Amino acid sequence: MGALRWKDVLAEAMPEALAREIDIFETQIHLRKEGKIEEKLFAETRLRRGAYGQRYDNGQRHDGEAMRDLAFPSGALTKGPSTLWDAPGMQRVKIPFGKLSATQLEVLAECAEEYSDAILHVTTRQDIQLHFVHIDDTPDMMRRLAAVGITTREACGNSVRNITACPYAGVCNDESFDVAPYAHAATYFLLGHDDTQDFGRKFKIAFSGCADHPCGLTSFHDIGCVARVREVDGVKKRGFEVYVGGGLGSVPHPAKLLDAFVPEEELLPTMQAVCRLFSRFGERENRARARLKFVIKKMGIEEFTRLVAEERAKLREDPRWTSFLEQGDGAVRETALKPPSTLEGDHGARFEAWRRTNVRPQAQPGYAVVTVKLPLGDMTSDQARALATIARRFVGDSLRLTVEQNFAFRWVTEADLPALHRALDEIGLGEAGANTITDITSCPGTDTCKLGISSSRGLSSELKRRLTVLEDRLDPAARALHIKASGCFNACGQHHAADIGFLGVSRNVGGRRVPHFQVVVGGEWARNAGTYGLAIGAIPSKNVPEMVTRLADRFVAERKEGETFSAFIQRIGKKEVRAMVDALAPVPAYEADRSYYSDWGDPREYSIGDMGVGECAGEVVPYVLMSLAAAEREVFEAQVLLDEGKPAEAGQRAFRAMLTAARALTRERFPDIGEQPAEIVSRFRSELVDTQLFHDPFAGAKFAHYLFRAEREAEKPDDAESAHQRIEEAQLFVDASHQCYERLVQAPAPVAAQ
């Protein structure tokens, strides 16, 4: 179907707000193609819709299917695409706290098949990523997703990323309470919020129902929330232990305790206050230091805590802070499809092996959570459709994506476990070993990421292949180890938080490049990733499997009763491990063994010359410029409406464009401005017109009066002539707003008293 047809077909199914956002993005694509939006601004715009550029030269999946020919079927591509329009990219799809319905999974499968390479990739943030998607196809795809309640908005860019949460929330035996309603509320409260639009970099939030397990990983998030229950005046009260300033990246920082108990009704305003401070104090020039962790490191957690309390006291009351508490958990509530039951009888060794690693009893007797182990986080469109069918048969819509890149069925009645396993086996997803040494987490690495140095997916695929062969003979202590791999130092594979981690680097040997991985040990996956590991030396990529074998064997042979791998490493000391690394560090001469000079899954001679500029966060674009660009887009839309014979709507859209520009400028001086036209116009008049800051050097306040007149005449519908005039005035007003902003930047005015 063409874009217009999809828009018409899905018009009634799409929520109005989502439909409007997608129309806006489609217009922005059109304006960029016409050169009416500069590339820097459009890059941040598309990133905030989850649309990335991606690496194409190493385009292959490590399940054996080469993707380069699929992306470029002509085979004629011998040189890199020069622009975003020439090559497919990646589309990230937000799945808040990993919760999916069967219908949503089916639509994602269709989109992967029709717009992508028929593979759905689950990320460590419980997102879905589709690779090799052309930018022109994204509005169509977004409409299809919106029709089933999925948005890609703020999936990337300098924004609040997908909020993650424990996939066992609500069914866990150890949780304080179900955190899913709170993750859901935080997602939609912060999505598109004014106070999250002017960040210098990305912002990540996670929820955990307890402090002991790794399911929420709150220690390396900008805001980490751990569920707590406290007795107040004899009544049990829900709240959260809130941490701030965590992060991995090249230099990991553990999150600091902000407050040991934030009452549930104070959770969202506390988050809002933290976001405002990050927006205000976050780095703008140096992206490498633009995360919240550096703000807190600079000022100290005590001062930051004081400022959060001060900022919270200033906030304008918002009914959304507590409305979700009054509404209950209806937005995320799950009900069992079948009554509880128990499993009886012998169902064979293969089933029992799968049950030991992939099945977890729920807090509700007679039910279990089943984890489907996805190789490298991938499932095909056919497998995704089959999973949706299986879900309808066994659990309905009780589905989750996990931070370990797997898929989970919740509320499986125990008697159904053998039948569910057989159904998974039939689609190639019945493998045991979820959350074990063979269940390896990996970032995209050199397959599709522009920053990838070494092939983390290729390495992970090889490790999985070798370890799976040995799995039945592995000691239980070795089987329980976690391995994570990142293709570069940015830690998207979370290698710091693994028992054994690897990060891709490059070394020059005899004038030739050789792919290497730094070996990272000492990390802890438990206690919400309570301890970070350290890199202790690099070895060639082809020696990594041997390194894993030696570390696991030594751990099994020398560990004390009940000793964790992290404690074992600390006991024997890093020098011992470094000696093991040194033994595997030598690289044979090129003439002796050329295999060392190519990466896993790629027969070509290794090179890093095809690396590009990463798009993880995009460039910093001030909120006011994003808003002024939105105002320009609204003027354009008004022109389209007028051409379509809708003068009244065109006039209103032109007025809306002026309000958008006026609010953007006013917000620079009055951050708490609301969205009502009367308040915008009043504040614009007092803050910018009465102070003569908006006055054009040649026209004075003339352009401001276009807005004032449009407000006075807002109830009077425009005819074709008056709408045309309104559009002309709106364009002049927006142009004047740009000039005003430039003057304000050159000579910033003091913030008005609040």
C-alpha positions, 0 to 999 in steps of 0.5 A: 500500500502507498502512504496515503492509502495506509493513512486512510485505512488506519485513520480510525484505528490510530489514536489521534495524538499518534496519527498527528505525530506521524503526519508531522514526521512525514512532513518533516521528511518532505521538507528535508528533501526540499532543503527547507530543514537543515540536516543537523536539525532533521537528524535530531528530529528523525532520531527522536522518532527512532530512525537511525542511519546504520553501517552497511558494509558489514551488513550480515546476520550471524545466523548465516544469512547475508544481509548485504544483498538483501539491502542492496539487491542490485549488487552494484553498490561498490561505495558507501551511500552518500546520504540517508536517502541512498541506504536503509537504516535502523528503526527502533521501536519503543516497547515500554517495560517490554510489555507486548500483546499478541496483536502488537507482536504480529504487526511488528512481524509484518513490519519486519517482513515488509520494510526490513530484513524479516528479523526482529531484534530485541535490545537490552532496553526491551525495545525492538529494532528493525534493520535495513529500513528505508526512511521513506517507509518509516511513516507507513510503518509508524502508522501501522504500529500506532494502530496497535498502540505502539509509538517510536517517539523518543526511541533515540535522540537526546530524550528519555529512552525506553523505560525498562522494568523487571519482566517478572513484575507482578508475578515475582516471589521476591518483589515488594510490589508490582512496579509495572504500573509505575513504569507505565505511568512514568513512560507516558508522563515523560513522553514529550514532556516540556522538561525532557525536550532540552537535554544534552544527551540521552536519559535512561530510567529503570524499575526493579521490584527488589534490590537483590536480583538483576532484573531491573539493573537500576545501578547503571541508570540515570534514575533507578527505582527500587520498590520499597514498602514502609510502615507509616503511622501503622499503615504500610505505604508504597514508595521507591528507593531512588538512585540517580546518575548511574551509567556504563559507557566507556567509564561506568559510574554506579548510581548514587542514592538520592532518597531512601524512600520516595512515596509513590505519589512523589515519584513522578514530580521527583523524576520531573525535578531531576529531568529539569536539573539535567536539562539545566546543568547538563553538558552541551559542548562535550558529548562525552561528558553530557550524561547526568552522572557527570553533573552529579560527579561535579556538584556532589550527590548532597548538593544535587539532592538539595537542588532536587528538593528545591526544584520539586518545591517550584513545580506547578501541580500536575494531576498526572502525578497521582491520577494513575494511582487513583485509576489502579493498574488497569493499563497493565493488568494481566489475567490468567487465560486458564485456571492454575494447575500442577504438572505431573508425570515424566516428560523426557530429558529434553523437556526437563533440561529446558524446564530447569533453565527456562521455567520460573515458578510465579508467586501465584501457585500453579503458574510459571513464567517461561523464557524463550531463548532468542539467539543474539536477541533475534527472531524471524517474522515467521517465529514472531507470528508463531509466538503470537499464535502460541500466546493466544493458545496459552497465555493471551497477551501476557508477554514481555521482552527482557533486558537479556534480549529474550522473550517471556510468556507469563501466566503459563499454567504448569500443566501446559508446560510440555505442550508449550515446549513442543510448540516452541520446538516446532518453530526452532525456539525450544532451546534450553539454557536461558540466562546461562553461559550459552545465553550471551548478550551482544550489541550489534557491533560491526554488523550494523553499528557505525561505532563498532570496532570488533564483531561482538555478534560474530564472537557471541555466535561462535561462543554460543555454538561452542558452549552449547556443544559442551553444555550438558558436560558443564559444571553447574557453576560454569553454566550459571556464568553470564557473558556479555560482549560489546563491539566498542567501549560504549558498553551497549552490550553491558559488558561491565555487568557480566561475569565475563565481559568483552569489548571490541578494540583494534591492534596493529600487528606487523603493519596490519590491523587485527580485531581484539577484545578487552577481557573484562572481569569482576562484574556482578550481574546480581544485586541490580548489577551491583559491581562493575568489572574492569578491563585487564588486557586485550587478546585477539578475537580468535582467542576469546573462546579459549579464554572463556574455556580457561576462565570457566575451568579455573573457576570450577576447579578452584572456587570455594563453596558458594563463591560467586565468580566476582568473589573468585576473581577478587580472591585470586587477584587481577594479576592471575587473570592478567597472566591468563590474558598475556598467555593468549595475547600473541598474534601469529604472523600474517603468513603463519595464520591469516585467520587472526586477521579477519573477524568472526563471521566476516572472511574479509581482511579486518579493517576499521576504515569503514567506521562512521560517526555514531548516532546514539544521541545525535547532536545537541539541538536546543529545545527552542530551535526544535520548537521553531522548526515545528512552527515552520512545519505548522505554517507549511501544513497551513498552506497544504490545508488552504490548497485542500480548500480548508481555509478555516483549518488553515487559519487555525493551523497558522495561529497554532504556528505562531503560538508554538514559536511564541511559547518556545521563546517565552519558555527560555525566560519562563520555563513553567509556561503552560500550553493554553493560548491565553497564557502563552500570549500573555507571557509572550507580551510581558516577557518579550514584547513589553521588554522590547526583546522581540522588537525587530530592528526595522519593524519594531513590534509589528510582527508581534501584533500578528499574534495578538490579532490572531488571538482576538479573532480565534473564534472567527473562521477564516475564509480563503483570503483571510487564511492566506493573510494569516499564513503570510503573517505566521511565516513572518512571525516565525522568521522574526522569532528566529531572529529574536532567538539569535539576539537572545543567544548573543546577549542572553537576558536574565531569567524572570523571577518566578 
